[in-house]
Amino acid sequence: MKRILITGAAGFIGSNLTDRLLAEGAEVTGVDNFNDFYDPAIKERNLADALAHRNFHLVKGDLNDASLLERLFTERKHPFDVVIHLAARGGVRPSILAPEVYCRDNISATVSLLEATRKSPTRRFIFASSSSVYGNRPETLFSEDLDVTRPISPYAATKSACEQFCYTWHRIYGLSVTALRFFTVYGRRQRPDLAIAKFCRKIQSGEPIPVYGDGRTVRDYTYIDDILNGLTAALDYGASPFEIVNLGGGEPVSLARMISEIETALGKKAVIDRRPPQMGDVERTAADVRKAERLFGYRPETSFTDGIRAYVRWLKEDR
Ligand SMILES: NC(=O)c1ccc[n+]([C@@H]2O[C@H](COP(=O)([O-])OP(=O)(O)OC[C@H]3O[C@@H](n4cnc5c(N)ncnc54)[C@H](O)[C@@H]3O)[C@@H](O)[C@H]2O)c1
C-alpha cells in the first residue's frame, strides 16, 4: 500500500486528490491549516467522505510549525513513499495586497517541508506549481523550457521561487522532485474566489458579474479529473529525478466564451459589469502538454464544454 502525505488536503485540488487516492487503495495523511482565505466550513465539507475512510488521517496544523512537521515525519511506523505538496495561498490579485502572507505560506512553508522531507527516509516530492510563472508571453504555446524569471504578480514570484528551492533540495539532498505547473483548474469543489465558481454563483442569483477587460483574455482551463490523472501519473514517474511539467487542458478559451458556456449550462443570461483590466493578470495562458504526454502519458480528456456542464450539474446537486 502506498503511503502518501498530501499538504493542503482540505482544499479544492487536495480533497479531490485525497478521495481519488483513497479509492485507489492508498493510505493518505492530509495536513491543512484550514486558513480563512475562503470559508473553512467549505474545507471541512470537502473532506467529509475522506474522514469516514479508515485509511485517511487528518493533521490540522500549519506547515510553518516546525514541531508539527517533525512529529508528522518521525512519529510513524512507516515513512511516506511520497509527499504531494499542494498547500499554498492561491490568487493573483490578493497576493498584490498581502505579499508577505504569500511569502510565508508559499515560500517559507515549502522550504520547511523540503527540510522535513529530506531529513526523513522519503525521497519523492511532488510540488504544485502554476502556469502563472510564465507571465505575459508572445509564444503560441507555453513550454517548460521558457524563461520564468519575469513573474508579474507576487503569487507567481512565490511559485517560481518554490520551483527553484525544489531544484536546490534535489541537487543537495538527492530528492526526486516533479514540479507540476497547473493551468487554471476548475470542476467540483472549485475555490469560491476563482472566476468560474464566482460567475456561476452570481449568474444563478441574478447578480452582475465583474468582467475585467474586453473579454478577449484567454485561459487554458483544466478540468479537475485531468489534473488528478496527471498527479497520479506523476506519482509513479521515476525515470528522471527532477522535472518541471505542465498540466493543462490543451484548449485555450476566451473569457467571453467561458461566460457563454456557463450561461448555456445554467440556462440563464449573465448581467455583465465591465471593468478595466486588473494588475497582475496575464493576458493569455496556453499549455504545451507534450512533455507530460511524453514522460507519463498525460492527455487531457475533458473538453471545456463537457467540464462546465459537469461542474454545473455538481453545483445543482451540491445545493
Ligand atoms: N486551482 C487552480 O486553478 C490552481 C492553478 C495553479 C496552481 N494551483 C496550485 O495548486 C495548489 C492547490 O490549489 P487549490 O486551488 O486547491 O487551493 P486551495 O486554497 O483550495 O487549497 C490549498 C489548501 O492549503 C491550505 N494551506 C495554505 N497554507 C497552509 C499552510 N501554511 N499550512 C497548512 N495548510 C495550508 C489551505 O487551508 C487550503 O485548504 C496550490 O499550491 C495552488 O497554488 C492551483
The ligand as a Gaussian input file, in Angstrom:
#p B3LYP/6-31G(d) Opt

LIG

0 1
 N       -6.808000      25.979000      -8.562000
 C       -6.027000      26.346000      -9.593000
 O       -6.510000      26.743000     -10.664000
 C       -4.518000      26.277000      -9.462000
 C       -3.739000      26.654000     -10.585000
 C       -2.351000      26.598000     -10.485000
 C       -1.761000      26.157000      -9.308000
 N       -2.532000      25.804000      -8.242000
 C       -1.866000      25.349000      -7.017000
 O       -2.436000      24.114000      -6.604000
 C       -2.446000      24.032000      -5.179000
 C       -3.854000      23.741000      -4.671000
 O       -4.706000      24.805000      -5.084000
 P       -6.256000      24.853000      -4.701000
 O       -6.941000      25.598000      -5.774000
 O       -6.732000      23.507000      -4.302000
 O       -6.197000      25.805000      -3.416000
 P       -6.971000      25.745000      -2.017000
 O       -6.800000      27.094000      -1.410000
 O       -8.353000      25.236000      -2.200000
 O       -6.128000      24.671000      -1.208000
 C       -4.915000      24.972000      -0.547000
 C       -5.036000      24.464000       0.897000
 O       -3.779000      24.711000       1.555000
 C       -4.043000      25.070000       2.902000
 N       -2.886000      25.840000       3.384000
 C       -2.433000      27.045000       2.930000
 N       -1.346000      27.422000       3.612000
 C       -1.076000      26.437000       4.508000
 C       -0.071000      26.248000       5.487000
 N        0.872000      27.182000       5.711000
 N       -0.103000      25.121000       6.237000
 C       -1.052000      24.171000       6.038000
 N       -2.045000      24.304000       5.112000
 C       -2.048000      25.416000       4.362000
 C       -5.327000      25.906000       2.837000
 O       -6.056000      25.916000       4.052000
 C       -6.103000      25.187000       1.709000
 O       -7.037000      24.250000       2.217000
 C       -1.852000      25.352000      -4.676000
 O       -0.465000      25.175000      -4.463000
 C       -2.067000      26.308000      -5.849000
 O       -1.142000      27.358000      -5.851000
 C       -3.892000      25.850000      -8.297000

